[in-house]
Amino acid sequence: MGNILRMASYDRSANIANAIPALELLGHSPLKWHRLDDGVMGGRSETLHHVSSSSALNFTGHINTNGGGFTSIRAPLPVKFPANAEALKVTFRGDGKTYKILLTDGSGGGPSSRSPSWQVDLPTTNKKTQTDDDDDDEPDVQILSFQDFLPSFGPRAVPPGKYELDITEMNQIGVMLSLKLSDGRPNPPETFGVGEFDFSLWVEKIEVILKEEKEGKIDDTCET
């Protein structure tokens, strides 16, 4: 009964109305990020995102795996990705957890959606936060090839070959922390957490890599 009441009281439209602008993409005005967490299914996790004075986006909050186990932020894309877009370049500071970057056509990509979300893992190392006065660490940079994004309906992975990503049809981008990795396997305790815990990921930039801009083979490892 508690899950049903929490689900009924979850105000998704208010989350969208209170979206936070941060991070320009494809040369347009900042993306408008709203939270979407397991409260939509009656869970107890909570997302608290904000923007720093240096315009970085802090995806932070509290996970509660009792009745749920994911938090996310989503933003509509101001324009479609061009057909020659090949990857996303993400600059970030993490907390040692494995997050996911996701794309959808706007239908949500959940268990009841007509089409999947497309997800790729974003492993992080434990960095000092941007608010630390003695922060001398360089941010991590990872290039995420669109070829590595996997289809998913909520926590369910999709058999290979059933869907093909058309990057020009994507209308939404997101960042997620979840019990599941992009391929449907459990996110291990050492890169997710156990029970109830806090999390924090600073995203400084998300850039689109176009085919003519790429030099050599895409490397999807972290650079520091």
PyMOL commands that place a pseudoatom at each C-alpha (Angstrom):
pseudoatom trace, name=CA, resn=MET, resi=1, chain=A, elem=C, hetatm=0, pos=[0.000, 0.000, 0.000]
pseudoatom trace, name=CA, resn=GLY, resi=2, chain=A, elem=C, hetatm=0, pos=[2.858, 2.393, 0.814]
pseudoatom trace, name=CA, resn=ASN, resi=3, chain=A, elem=C, hetatm=0, pos=[4.336, 1.996, -2.669]
pseudoatom trace, name=CA, resn=ILE, resi=4, chain=A, elem=C, hetatm=0, pos=[0.966, 2.742, -4.270]
pseudoatom trace, name=CA, resn=LEU, resi=5, chain=A, elem=C, hetatm=0, pos=[0.510, 5.912, -2.221]
pseudoatom trace, name=CA, resn=ARG, resi=6, chain=A, elem=C, hetatm=0, pos=[4.022, 7.124, -3.020]
pseudoatom trace, name=CA, resn=MET, resi=7, chain=A, elem=C, hetatm=0, pos=[3.445, 6.396, -6.713]
pseudoatom trace, name=CA, resn=ALA, resi=8, chain=A, elem=C, hetatm=0, pos=[0.165, 8.323, -6.691]
pseudoatom trace, name=CA, resn=SER, resi=9, chain=A, elem=C, hetatm=0, pos=[1.772, 11.339, -4.992]
pseudoatom trace, name=CA, resn=TYR, resi=10, chain=A, elem=C, hetatm=0, pos=[4.825, 11.469, -7.283]
pseudoatom trace, name=CA, resn=ASP, resi=11, chain=A, elem=C, hetatm=0, pos=[4.492, 14.745, -9.195]
pseudoatom trace, name=CA, resn=ARG, resi=12, chain=A, elem=C, hetatm=0, pos=[6.369, 14.241, -12.439]
pseudoatom trace, name=CA, resn=SER, resi=13, chain=A, elem=C, hetatm=0, pos=[4.901, 17.366, -14.046]
pseudoatom trace, name=CA, resn=ALA, resi=14, chain=A, elem=C, hetatm=0, pos=[6.220, 19.483, -11.146]
pseudoatom trace, name=CA, resn=ASN, resi=15, chain=A, elem=C, hetatm=0, pos=[9.674, 17.986, -11.631]
pseudoatom trace, name=CA, resn=ILE, resi=16, chain=A, elem=C, hetatm=0, pos=[9.608, 19.041, -15.291]
pseudoatom trace, name=CA, resn=ALA, resi=17, chain=A, elem=C, hetatm=0, pos=[8.310, 22.512, -14.397]
pseudoatom trace, name=CA, resn=ASN, resi=18, chain=A, elem=C, hetatm=0, pos=[11.202, 22.948, -11.940]
pseudoatom trace, name=CA, resn=ALA, resi=19, chain=A, elem=C, hetatm=0, pos=[13.893, 21.874, -14.407]
pseudoatom trace, name=CA, resn=ILE, resi=20, chain=A, elem=C, hetatm=0, pos=[17.365, 23.341, -13.894]
pseudoatom trace, name=CA, resn=PRO, resi=21, chain=A, elem=C, hetatm=0, pos=[19.296, 24.806, -16.879]
pseudoatom trace, name=CA, resn=ALA, resi=22, chain=A, elem=C, hetatm=0, pos=[22.886, 23.559, -17.263]
pseudoatom trace, name=CA, resn=LEU, resi=23, chain=A, elem=C, hetatm=0, pos=[25.378, 22.371, -19.905]
pseudoatom trace, name=CA, resn=GLU, resi=24, chain=A, elem=C, hetatm=0, pos=[25.125, 23.598, -23.469]
pseudoatom trace, name=CA, resn=LEU, resi=25, chain=A, elem=C, hetatm=0, pos=[24.914, 21.002, -26.237]
pseudoatom trace, name=CA, resn=LEU, resi=26, chain=A, elem=C, hetatm=0, pos=[25.279, 21.427, -30.002]
pseudoatom trace, name=CA, resn=GLY, resi=27, chain=A, elem=C, hetatm=0, pos=[25.785, 25.175, -29.572]
pseudoatom trace, name=CA, resn=HIS, resi=28, chain=A, elem=C, hetatm=0, pos=[22.334, 25.825, -28.133]
pseudoatom trace, name=CA, resn=SER, resi=29, chain=A, elem=C, hetatm=0, pos=[21.130, 27.253, -24.835]
pseudoatom trace, name=CA, resn=PRO, resi=30, chain=A, elem=C, hetatm=0, pos=[21.662, 25.151, -21.697]
pseudoatom trace, name=CA, resn=LEU, resi=31, chain=A, elem=C, hetatm=0, pos=[19.758, 21.905, -21.382]
pseudoatom trace, name=CA, resn=LYS, resi=32, chain=A, elem=C, hetatm=0, pos=[16.858, 21.898, -18.905]
pseudoatom trace, name=CA, resn=TRP, resi=33, chain=A, elem=C, hetatm=0, pos=[17.321, 19.024, -16.461]
pseudoatom trace, name=CA, resn=HIS, resi=34, chain=A, elem=C, hetatm=0, pos=[14.504, 17.536, -14.404]
pseudoatom trace, name=CA, resn=ARG, resi=35, chain=A, elem=C, hetatm=0, pos=[14.638, 14.653, -11.982]
pseudoatom trace, name=CA, resn=LEU, resi=36, chain=A, elem=C, hetatm=0, pos=[13.052, 11.252, -12.539]
pseudoatom trace, name=CA, resn=ASP, resi=37, chain=A, elem=C, hetatm=0, pos=[13.688, 8.691, -9.812]
pseudoatom trace, name=CA, resn=ASP, resi=38, chain=A, elem=C, hetatm=0, pos=[12.141, 5.502, -8.481]
pseudoatom trace, name=CA, resn=GLY, resi=39, chain=A, elem=C, hetatm=0, pos=[9.398, 7.509, -6.765]
pseudoatom trace, name=CA, resn=VAL, resi=40, chain=A, elem=C, hetatm=0, pos=[7.562, 7.187, -10.095]
pseudoatom trace, name=CA, resn=MET, resi=41, chain=A, elem=C, hetatm=0, pos=[7.169, 3.496, -9.198]
pseudoatom trace, name=CA, resn=GLY, resi=42, chain=A, elem=C, hetatm=0, pos=[6.615, 4.075, -5.487]
pseudoatom trace, name=CA, resn=GLY, resi=43, chain=A, elem=C, hetatm=0, pos=[10.278, 3.945, -4.471]
pseudoatom trace, name=CA, resn=ARG, resi=44, chain=A, elem=C, hetatm=0, pos=[12.020, 6.023, -1.809]
pseudoatom trace, name=CA, resn=SER, resi=45, chain=A, elem=C, hetatm=0, pos=[15.112, 7.327, -3.624]
pseudoatom trace, name=CA, resn=GLU, resi=46, chain=A, elem=C, hetatm=0, pos=[15.527, 11.056, -4.169]
pseudoatom trace, name=CA, resn=THR, resi=47, chain=A, elem=C, hetatm=0, pos=[17.423, 13.173, -6.658]
pseudoatom trace, name=CA, resn=LEU, resi=48, chain=A, elem=C, hetatm=0, pos=[18.785, 16.599, -5.666]
pseudoatom trace, name=CA, resn=HIS, resi=49, chain=A, elem=C, hetatm=0, pos=[20.549, 18.287, -8.577]
pseudoatom trace, name=CA, resn=HIS, resi=50, chain=A, elem=C, hetatm=0, pos=[21.966, 21.797, -8.812]
pseudoatom trace, name=CA, resn=VAL, resi=51, chain=A, elem=C, hetatm=0, pos=[24.456, 23.918, -10.749]
pseudoatom trace, name=CA, resn=SER, resi=52, chain=A, elem=C, hetatm=0, pos=[27.774, 25.193, -9.399]
pseudoatom trace, name=CA, resn=SER, resi=53, chain=A, elem=C, hetatm=0, pos=[29.167, 28.702, -9.809]
pseudoatom trace, name=CA, resn=SER, resi=54, chain=A, elem=C, hetatm=0, pos=[31.363, 27.308, -12.611]
pseudoatom trace, name=CA, resn=SER, resi=55, chain=A, elem=C, hetatm=0, pos=[28.246, 26.005, -14.433]
pseudoatom trace, name=CA, resn=ALA, resi=56, chain=A, elem=C, hetatm=0, pos=[28.897, 22.319, -13.714]
pseudoatom trace, name=CA, resn=LEU, resi=57, chain=A, elem=C, hetatm=0, pos=[25.866, 20.116, -13.120]
pseudoatom trace, name=CA, resn=ASN, resi=58, chain=A, elem=C, hetatm=0, pos=[25.839, 18.208, -9.815]
pseudoatom trace, name=CA, resn=PHE, resi=59, chain=A, elem=C, hetatm=0, pos=[23.729, 15.041, -10.028]
pseudoatom trace, name=CA, resn=THR, resi=60, chain=A, elem=C, hetatm=0, pos=[23.386, 14.117, -6.375]
pseudoatom trace, name=CA, resn=GLY, resi=61, chain=A, elem=C, hetatm=0, pos=[20.906, 12.589, -3.969]
pseudoatom trace, name=CA, resn=HIS, resi=62, chain=A, elem=C, hetatm=0, pos=[20.049, 9.533, -1.914]
pseudoatom trace, name=CA, resn=ILE, resi=63, chain=A, elem=C, hetatm=0, pos=[19.390, 5.943, -3.013]
pseudoatom trace, name=CA, resn=ASN, resi=64, chain=A, elem=C, hetatm=0, pos=[17.087, 3.667, -1.037]
pseudoatom trace, name=CA, resn=THR, resi=65, chain=A, elem=C, hetatm=0, pos=[16.949, 0.126, -2.415]
pseudoatom trace, name=CA, resn=ASN, resi=66, chain=A, elem=C, hetatm=0, pos=[13.903, -0.774, -0.301]
pseudoatom trace, name=CA, resn=GLY, resi=67, chain=A, elem=C, hetatm=0, pos=[11.233, -0.773, -2.978]
pseudoatom trace, name=CA, resn=GLY, resi=68, chain=A, elem=C, hetatm=0, pos=[13.362, 0.872, -5.650]
pseudoatom trace, name=CA, resn=GLY, resi=69, chain=A, elem=C, hetatm=0, pos=[16.926, 1.554, -6.605]
pseudoatom trace, name=CA, resn=PHE, resi=70, chain=A, elem=C, hetatm=0, pos=[17.439, 4.248, -9.245]
pseudoatom trace, name=CA, resn=THR, resi=71, chain=A, elem=C, hetatm=0, pos=[17.682, 7.992, -9.631]
pseudoatom trace, name=CA, resn=SER, resi=72, chain=A, elem=C, hetatm=0, pos=[18.134, 10.016, -12.796]
pseudoatom trace, name=CA, resn=ILE, resi=73, chain=A, elem=C, hetatm=0, pos=[18.031, 13.435, -14.387]
pseudoatom trace, name=CA, resn=ARG, resi=74, chain=A, elem=C, hetatm=0, pos=[16.676, 13.986, -17.886]
pseudoatom trace, name=CA, resn=ALA, resi=75, chain=A, elem=C, hetatm=0, pos=[16.725, 16.848, -20.384]
pseudoatom trace, name=CA, resn=PRO, resi=76, chain=A, elem=C, hetatm=0, pos=[14.986, 17.323, -23.739]
pseudoatom trace, name=CA, resn=LEU, resi=77, chain=A, elem=C, hetatm=0, pos=[17.392, 17.889, -26.608]
pseudoatom trace, name=CA, resn=PRO, resi=78, chain=A, elem=C, hetatm=0, pos=[17.031, 21.364, -28.186]
pseudoatom trace, name=CA, resn=VAL, resi=79, chain=A, elem=C, hetatm=0, pos=[17.794, 19.925, -31.633]
pseudoatom trace, name=CA, resn=LYS, resi=80, chain=A, elem=C, hetatm=0, pos=[18.284, 16.492, -33.136]
pseudoatom trace, name=CA, resn=PHE, resi=81, chain=A, elem=C, hetatm=0, pos=[21.722, 14.920, -33.237]
pseudoatom trace, name=CA, resn=PRO, resi=82, chain=A, elem=C, hetatm=0, pos=[23.199, 15.197, -36.746]
pseudoatom trace, name=CA, resn=ALA, resi=83, chain=A, elem=C, hetatm=0, pos=[23.517, 11.981, -38.730]
pseudoatom trace, name=CA, resn=ASN, resi=84, chain=A, elem=C, hetatm=0, pos=[27.335, 12.169, -38.544]
pseudoatom trace, name=CA, resn=ALA, resi=85, chain=A, elem=C, hetatm=0, pos=[27.386, 12.277, -34.733]
pseudoatom trace, name=CA, resn=GLU, resi=86, chain=A, elem=C, hetatm=0, pos=[29.501, 9.366, -33.505]
pseudoatom trace, name=CA, resn=ALA, resi=87, chain=A, elem=C, hetatm=0, pos=[30.044, 9.822, -29.774]
pseudoatom trace, name=CA, resn=LEU, resi=88, chain=A, elem=C, hetatm=0, pos=[29.574, 11.901, -26.655]
pseudoatom trace, name=CA, resn=LYS, resi=89, chain=A, elem=C, hetatm=0, pos=[32.568, 13.349, -24.831]
pseudoatom trace, name=CA, resn=VAL, resi=90, chain=A, elem=C, hetatm=0, pos=[31.785, 13.674, -21.120]
pseudoatom trace, name=CA, resn=THR, resi=91, chain=A, elem=C, hetatm=0, pos=[33.949, 15.612, -18.655]
pseudoatom trace, name=CA, resn=PHE, resi=92, chain=A, elem=C, hetatm=0, pos=[33.131, 14.761, -15.056]
pseudoatom trace, name=CA, resn=ARG, resi=93, chain=A, elem=C, hetatm=0, pos=[34.191, 14.193, -11.449]
pseudoatom trace, name=CA, resn=GLY, resi=94, chain=A, elem=C, hetatm=0, pos=[32.703, 11.146, -9.772]
pseudoatom trace, name=CA, resn=ASP, resi=95, chain=A, elem=C, hetatm=0, pos=[32.537, 9.309, -6.474]
pseudoatom trace, name=CA, resn=GLY, resi=96, chain=A, elem=C, hetatm=0, pos=[33.671, 5.824, -7.536]
pseudoatom trace, name=CA, resn=LYS, resi=97, chain=A, elem=C, hetatm=0, pos=[30.205, 4.652, -8.594]
pseudoatom trace, name=CA, resn=THR, resi=98, chain=A, elem=C, hetatm=0, pos=[29.210, 3.461, -12.059]
pseudoatom trace, name=CA, resn=TYR, resi=99, chain=A, elem=C, hetatm=0, pos=[26.582, 5.728, -13.588]
pseudoatom trace, name=CA, resn=LYS, resi=100, chain=A, elem=C, hetatm=0, pos=[24.869, 5.520, -16.968]
pseudoatom trace, name=CA, resn=ILE, resi=101, chain=A, elem=C, hetatm=0, pos=[24.345, 7.993, -19.784]
pseudoatom trace, name=CA, resn=LEU, resi=102, chain=A, elem=C, hetatm=0, pos=[21.068, 7.389, -21.565]
pseudoatom trace, name=CA, resn=LEU, resi=103, chain=A, elem=C, hetatm=0, pos=[19.229, 8.554, -24.654]
pseudoatom trace, name=CA, resn=THR, resi=104, chain=A, elem=C, hetatm=0, pos=[15.551, 8.153, -25.555]
pseudoatom trace, name=CA, resn=ASP, resi=105, chain=A, elem=C, hetatm=0, pos=[13.231, 9.166, -28.366]
pseudoatom trace, name=CA, resn=GLY, resi=106, chain=A, elem=C, hetatm=0, pos=[11.059, 10.858, -25.746]
pseudoatom trace, name=CA, resn=SER, resi=107, chain=A, elem=C, hetatm=0, pos=[8.837, 7.888, -24.918]
pseudoatom trace, name=CA, resn=GLY, resi=108, chain=A, elem=C, hetatm=0, pos=[10.705, 7.306, -21.659]
pseudoatom trace, name=CA, resn=GLY, resi=109, chain=A, elem=C, hetatm=0, pos=[12.336, 3.953, -22.322]
pseudoatom trace, name=CA, resn=GLY, resi=110, chain=A, elem=C, hetatm=0, pos=[10.719, 2.326, -19.282]
pseudoatom trace, name=CA, resn=PRO, resi=111, chain=A, elem=C, hetatm=0, pos=[9.073, -1.112, -19.012]
pseudoatom trace, name=CA, resn=SER, resi=112, chain=A, elem=C, hetatm=0, pos=[5.841, 0.077, -20.688]
pseudoatom trace, name=CA, resn=SER, resi=113, chain=A, elem=C, hetatm=0, pos=[7.447, 2.285, -23.358]
pseudoatom trace, name=CA, resn=ARG, resi=114, chain=A, elem=C, hetatm=0, pos=[6.972, 1.682, -27.060]
pseudoatom trace, name=CA, resn=SER, resi=115, chain=A, elem=C, hetatm=0, pos=[10.707, 1.966, -27.695]
pseudoatom trace, name=CA, resn=PRO, resi=116, chain=A, elem=C, hetatm=0, pos=[13.814, 1.381, -25.575]
pseudoatom trace, name=CA, resn=SER, resi=117, chain=A, elem=C, hetatm=0, pos=[16.142, 3.793, -23.905]
pseudoatom trace, name=CA, resn=TRP, resi=118, chain=A, elem=C, hetatm=0, pos=[19.755, 3.542, -25.031]
pseudoatom trace, name=CA, resn=GLN, resi=119, chain=A, elem=C, hetatm=0, pos=[22.284, 3.280, -22.225]
pseudoatom trace, name=CA, resn=VAL, resi=120, chain=A, elem=C, hetatm=0, pos=[26.039, 3.118, -21.723]
pseudoatom trace, name=CA, resn=ASP, resi=121, chain=A, elem=C, hetatm=0, pos=[27.975, 2.762, -18.477]
pseudoatom trace, name=CA, resn=LEU, resi=122, chain=A, elem=C, hetatm=0, pos=[30.001, 5.673, -17.104]
pseudoatom trace, name=CA, resn=PRO, resi=123, chain=A, elem=C, hetatm=0, pos=[32.482, 4.302, -14.522]
pseudoatom trace, name=CA, resn=THR, resi=124, chain=A, elem=C, hetatm=0, pos=[33.924, 6.948, -12.222]
pseudoatom trace, name=CA, resn=THR, resi=125, chain=A, elem=C, hetatm=0, pos=[36.849, 7.308, -9.875]
pseudoatom trace, name=CA, resn=ASN, resi=126, chain=A, elem=C, hetatm=0, pos=[36.482, 8.901, -6.467]
pseudoatom trace, name=CA, resn=LYS, resi=127, chain=A, elem=C, hetatm=0, pos=[37.325, 12.575, -7.014]
pseudoatom trace, name=CA, resn=LYS, resi=128, chain=A, elem=C, hetatm=0, pos=[37.193, 15.538, -4.672]
pseudoatom trace, name=CA, resn=THR, resi=129, chain=A, elem=C, hetatm=0, pos=[34.164, 17.722, -5.268]
pseudoatom trace, name=CA, resn=GLN, resi=130, chain=A, elem=C, hetatm=0, pos=[34.354, 21.073, -6.985]
pseudoatom trace, name=CA, resn=THR, resi=131, chain=A, elem=C, hetatm=0, pos=[33.652, 22.796, -3.703]
pseudoatom trace, name=CA, resn=ASP, resi=132, chain=A, elem=C, hetatm=0, pos=[36.891, 21.548, -2.108]
pseudoatom trace, name=CA, resn=ASP, resi=133, chain=A, elem=C, hetatm=0, pos=[39.362, 24.406, -1.793]
pseudoatom trace, name=CA, resn=ASP, resi=134, chain=A, elem=C, hetatm=0, pos=[42.349, 22.074, -2.199]
pseudoatom trace, name=CA, resn=ASP, resi=135, chain=A, elem=C, hetatm=0, pos=[41.024, 20.308, -5.288]
pseudoatom trace, name=CA, resn=ASP, resi=136, chain=A, elem=C, hetatm=0, pos=[43.988, 19.791, -7.598]
pseudoatom trace, name=CA, resn=ASP, resi=137, chain=A, elem=C, hetatm=0, pos=[42.608, 16.723, -9.386]
pseudoatom trace, name=CA, resn=GLU, resi=138, chain=A, elem=C, hetatm=0, pos=[41.895, 16.964, -13.091]
pseudoatom trace, name=CA, resn=PRO, resi=139, chain=A, elem=C, hetatm=0, pos=[38.416, 15.806, -14.123]
pseudoatom trace, name=CA, resn=ASP, resi=140, chain=A, elem=C, hetatm=0, pos=[37.937, 12.502, -15.905]
pseudoatom trace, name=CA, resn=VAL, resi=141, chain=A, elem=C, hetatm=0, pos=[37.100, 12.553, -19.608]
pseudoatom trace, name=CA, resn=GLN, resi=142, chain=A, elem=C, hetatm=0, pos=[35.395, 9.671, -21.356]
pseudoatom trace, name=CA, resn=ILE, resi=143, chain=A, elem=C, hetatm=0, pos=[34.379, 9.300, -24.980]
pseudoatom trace, name=CA, resn=LEU, resi=144, chain=A, elem=C, hetatm=0, pos=[31.217, 7.241, -25.326]
pseudoatom trace, name=CA, resn=SER, resi=145, chain=A, elem=C, hetatm=0, pos=[30.712, 5.846, -28.825]
pseudoatom trace, name=CA, resn=PHE, resi=146, chain=A, elem=C, hetatm=0, pos=[27.092, 5.594, -29.899]
pseudoatom trace, name=CA, resn=GLN, resi=147, chain=A, elem=C, hetatm=0, pos=[27.963, 2.081, -31.105]
pseudoatom trace, name=CA, resn=ASP, resi=148, chain=A, elem=C, hetatm=0, pos=[28.362, 1.072, -27.437]
pseudoatom trace, name=CA, resn=PHE, resi=149, chain=A, elem=C, hetatm=0, pos=[24.911, 2.229, -26.303]
pseudoatom trace, name=CA, resn=LEU, resi=150, chain=A, elem=C, hetatm=0, pos=[22.635, -0.725, -25.485]
pseudoatom trace, name=CA, resn=PRO, resi=151, chain=A, elem=C, hetatm=0, pos=[18.816, -0.860, -25.666]
pseudoatom trace, name=CA, resn=SER, resi=152, chain=A, elem=C, hetatm=0, pos=[16.887, -1.294, -22.431]
pseudoatom trace, name=CA, resn=PHE, resi=153, chain=A, elem=C, hetatm=0, pos=[13.326, -1.255, -21.134]
pseudoatom trace, name=CA, resn=GLY, resi=154, chain=A, elem=C, hetatm=0, pos=[13.797, -0.142, -17.552]
pseudoatom trace, name=CA, resn=PRO, resi=155, chain=A, elem=C, hetatm=0, pos=[15.849, -2.815, -15.768]
pseudoatom trace, name=CA, resn=ARG, resi=156, chain=A, elem=C, hetatm=0, pos=[15.363, -5.304, -18.617]
pseudoatom trace, name=CA, resn=ALA, resi=157, chain=A, elem=C, hetatm=0, pos=[18.102, -5.684, -21.185]
pseudoatom trace, name=CA, resn=VAL, resi=158, chain=A, elem=C, hetatm=0, pos=[17.057, -6.393, -24.775]
pseudoatom trace, name=CA, resn=PRO, resi=159, chain=A, elem=C, hetatm=0, pos=[18.339, -9.329, -26.858]
pseudoatom trace, name=CA, resn=PRO, resi=160, chain=A, elem=C, hetatm=0, pos=[21.090, -8.249, -29.305]
pseudoatom trace, name=CA, resn=GLY, resi=161, chain=A, elem=C, hetatm=0, pos=[19.956, -7.280, -32.781]
pseudoatom trace, name=CA, resn=LYS, resi=162, chain=A, elem=C, hetatm=0, pos=[16.310, -6.571, -31.958]
pseudoatom trace, name=CA, resn=TYR, resi=163, chain=A, elem=C, hetatm=0, pos=[16.701, -2.781, -32.088]
pseudoatom trace, name=CA, resn=GLU, resi=164, chain=A, elem=C, hetatm=0, pos=[19.102, -0.445, -33.851]
pseudoatom trace, name=CA, resn=LEU, resi=165, chain=A, elem=C, hetatm=0, pos=[19.996, 2.994, -32.562]
pseudoatom trace, name=CA, resn=ASP, resi=166, chain=A, elem=C, hetatm=0, pos=[19.065, 5.845, -34.897]
pseudoatom trace, name=CA, resn=ILE, resi=167, chain=A, elem=C, hetatm=0, pos=[20.833, 8.754, -33.259]
pseudoatom trace, name=CA, resn=THR, resi=168, chain=A, elem=C, hetatm=0, pos=[18.813, 11.283, -35.306]
pseudoatom trace, name=CA, resn=GLU, resi=169, chain=A, elem=C, hetatm=0, pos=[15.605, 10.087, -33.605]
pseudoatom trace, name=CA, resn=MET, resi=170, chain=A, elem=C, hetatm=0, pos=[16.774, 10.770, -30.041]
pseudoatom trace, name=CA, resn=ASN, resi=171, chain=A, elem=C, hetatm=0, pos=[14.943, 13.583, -28.241]
pseudoatom trace, name=CA, resn=GLN, resi=172, chain=A, elem=C, hetatm=0, pos=[16.172, 13.281, -24.653]
pseudoatom trace, name=CA, resn=ILE, resi=173, chain=A, elem=C, hetatm=0, pos=[19.441, 12.758, -22.776]
pseudoatom trace, name=CA, resn=GLY, resi=174, chain=A, elem=C, hetatm=0, pos=[19.847, 11.589, -19.201]
pseudoatom trace, name=CA, resn=VAL, resi=175, chain=A, elem=C, hetatm=0, pos=[22.224, 10.598, -16.421]
pseudoatom trace, name=CA, resn=MET, resi=176, chain=A, elem=C, hetatm=0, pos=[21.290, 7.700, -14.144]
pseudoatom trace, name=CA, resn=LEU, resi=177, chain=A, elem=C, hetatm=0, pos=[22.479, 5.736, -11.125]
pseudoatom trace, name=CA, resn=SER, resi=178, chain=A, elem=C, hetatm=0, pos=[20.813, 2.338, -11.003]
pseudoatom trace, name=CA, resn=LEU, resi=179, chain=A, elem=C, hetatm=0, pos=[20.874, -1.156, -9.539]
pseudoatom trace, name=CA, resn=LYS, resi=180, chain=A, elem=C, hetatm=0, pos=[21.465, -2.365, -13.099]
pseudoatom trace, name=CA, resn=LEU, resi=181, chain=A, elem=C, hetatm=0, pos=[24.279, -1.717, -15.553]
pseudoatom trace, name=CA, resn=SER, resi=182, chain=A, elem=C, hetatm=0, pos=[23.520, -0.922, -19.178]
pseudoatom trace, name=CA, resn=ASP, resi=183, chain=A, elem=C, hetatm=0, pos=[23.672, -4.610, -20.194]
pseudoatom trace, name=CA, resn=GLY, resi=184, chain=A, elem=C, hetatm=0, pos=[21.178, -5.640, -17.501]
pseudoatom trace, name=CA, resn=ARG, resi=185, chain=A, elem=C, hetatm=0, pos=[23.708, -7.129, -15.081]
pseudoatom trace, name=CA, resn=PRO, resi=186, chain=A, elem=C, hetatm=0, pos=[23.618, -6.002, -11.439]
pseudoatom trace, name=CA, resn=ASN, resi=187, chain=A, elem=C, hetatm=0, pos=[25.675, -2.922, -10.624]
pseudoatom trace, name=CA, resn=PRO, resi=188, chain=A, elem=C, hetatm=0, pos=[28.119, -4.379, -8.031]
pseudoatom trace, name=CA, resn=PRO, resi=189, chain=A, elem=C, hetatm=0, pos=[28.008, -3.060, -4.443]
pseudoatom trace, name=CA, resn=GLU, resi=190, chain=A, elem=C, hetatm=0, pos=[31.461, -1.519, -4.819]
pseudoatom trace, name=CA, resn=THR, resi=191, chain=A, elem=C, hetatm=0, pos=[30.293, 0.637, -7.762]
pseudoatom trace, name=CA, resn=PHE, resi=192, chain=A, elem=C, hetatm=0, pos=[26.700, 1.164, -6.641]
pseudoatom trace, name=CA, resn=GLY, resi=193, chain=A, elem=C, hetatm=0, pos=[26.191, 0.783, -2.900]
pseudoatom trace, name=CA, resn=VAL, resi=194, chain=A, elem=C, hetatm=0, pos=[24.129, -1.235, -0.431]
pseudoatom trace, name=CA, resn=GLY, resi=195, chain=A, elem=C, hetatm=0, pos=[20.822, -0.381, 1.231]
pseudoatom trace, name=CA, resn=GLU, resi=196, chain=A, elem=C, hetatm=0, pos=[20.684, 3.401, 1.669]
pseudoatom trace, name=CA, resn=PHE, resi=197, chain=A, elem=C, hetatm=0, pos=[23.476, 5.734, 0.590]
pseudoatom trace, name=CA, resn=ASP, resi=198, chain=A, elem=C, hetatm=0, pos=[24.288, 9.130, -0.896]
pseudoatom trace, name=CA, resn=PHE, resi=199, chain=A, elem=C, hetatm=0, pos=[25.904, 9.770, -4.267]
pseudoatom trace, name=CA, resn=SER, resi=200, chain=A, elem=C, hetatm=0, pos=[27.391, 12.702, -6.166]
pseudoatom trace, name=CA, resn=LEU, resi=201, chain=A, elem=C, hetatm=0, pos=[28.500, 13.154, -9.785]
pseudoatom trace, name=CA, resn=TRP, resi=202, chain=A, elem=C, hetatm=0, pos=[29.701, 16.485, -11.183]
pseudoatom trace, name=CA, resn=VAL, resi=203, chain=A, elem=C, hetatm=0, pos=[29.248, 16.804, -14.955]
pseudoatom trace, name=CA, resn=GLU, resi=204, chain=A, elem=C, hetatm=0, pos=[31.304, 19.660, -16.352]
pseudoatom trace, name=CA, resn=LYS, resi=205, chain=A, elem=C, hetatm=0, pos=[30.715, 19.176, -20.087]
pseudoatom trace, name=CA, resn=ILE, resi=206, chain=A, elem=C, hetatm=0, pos=[28.859, 16.993, -22.549]
pseudoatom trace, name=CA, resn=GLU, resi=207, chain=A, elem=C, hetatm=0, pos=[30.077, 17.430, -26.112]
pseudoatom trace, name=CA, resn=VAL, resi=208, chain=A, elem=C, hetatm=0, pos=[29.101, 15.766, -29.389]
pseudoatom trace, name=CA, resn=ILE, resi=209, chain=A, elem=C, hetatm=0, pos=[31.864, 14.271, -31.507]
pseudoatom trace, name=CA, resn=LEU, resi=210, chain=A, elem=C, hetatm=0, pos=[31.170, 14.382, -35.236]
pseudoatom trace, name=CA, resn=LYS, resi=211, chain=A, elem=C, hetatm=0, pos=[32.729, 12.038, -37.761]
pseudoatom trace, name=CA, resn=GLU, resi=212, chain=A, elem=C, hetatm=0, pos=[34.902, 14.661, -39.437]
pseudoatom trace, name=CA, resn=GLU, resi=213, chain=A, elem=C, hetatm=0, pos=[36.181, 15.905, -36.052]
pseudoatom trace, name=CA, resn=LYS, resi=214, chain=A, elem=C, hetatm=0, pos=[37.395, 12.496, -34.894]
pseudoatom trace, name=CA, resn=GLU, resi=215, chain=A, elem=C, hetatm=0, pos=[41.077, 11.733, -35.333]
pseudoatom trace, name=CA, resn=GLY, resi=216, chain=A, elem=C, hetatm=0, pos=[41.943, 8.048, -35.188]
pseudoatom trace, name=CA, resn=LYS, resi=217, chain=A, elem=C, hetatm=0, pos=[39.930, 5.391, -33.368]
pseudoatom trace, name=CA, resn=ILE, resi=218, chain=A, elem=C, hetatm=0, pos=[37.531, 6.302, -30.573]
pseudoatom trace, name=CA, resn=ASP, resi=219, chain=A, elem=C, hetatm=0, pos=[38.977, 5.377, -27.195]
pseudoatom trace, name=CA, resn=ASP, resi=220, chain=A, elem=C, hetatm=0, pos=[36.333, 4.766, -24.543]
pseudoatom trace, name=CA, resn=THR, resi=221, chain=A, elem=C, hetatm=0, pos=[38.701, 4.697, -21.600]
pseudoatom trace, name=CA, resn=CYS, resi=222, chain=A, elem=C, hetatm=0, pos=[38.924, 7.402, -18.950]
pseudoatom trace, name=CA, resn=GLU, resi=223, chain=A, elem=C, hetatm=0, pos=[41.554, 10.086, -19.345]
pseudoatom trace, name=CA, resn=THR, resi=224, chain=A, elem=C, hetatm=0, pos=[42.779, 12.008, -16.332]
for i in range(1, 224): cmd.bond("trace and resi %d" % i, "trace and resi %d" % (i + 1))
show_as sticks, trace
zoom trace
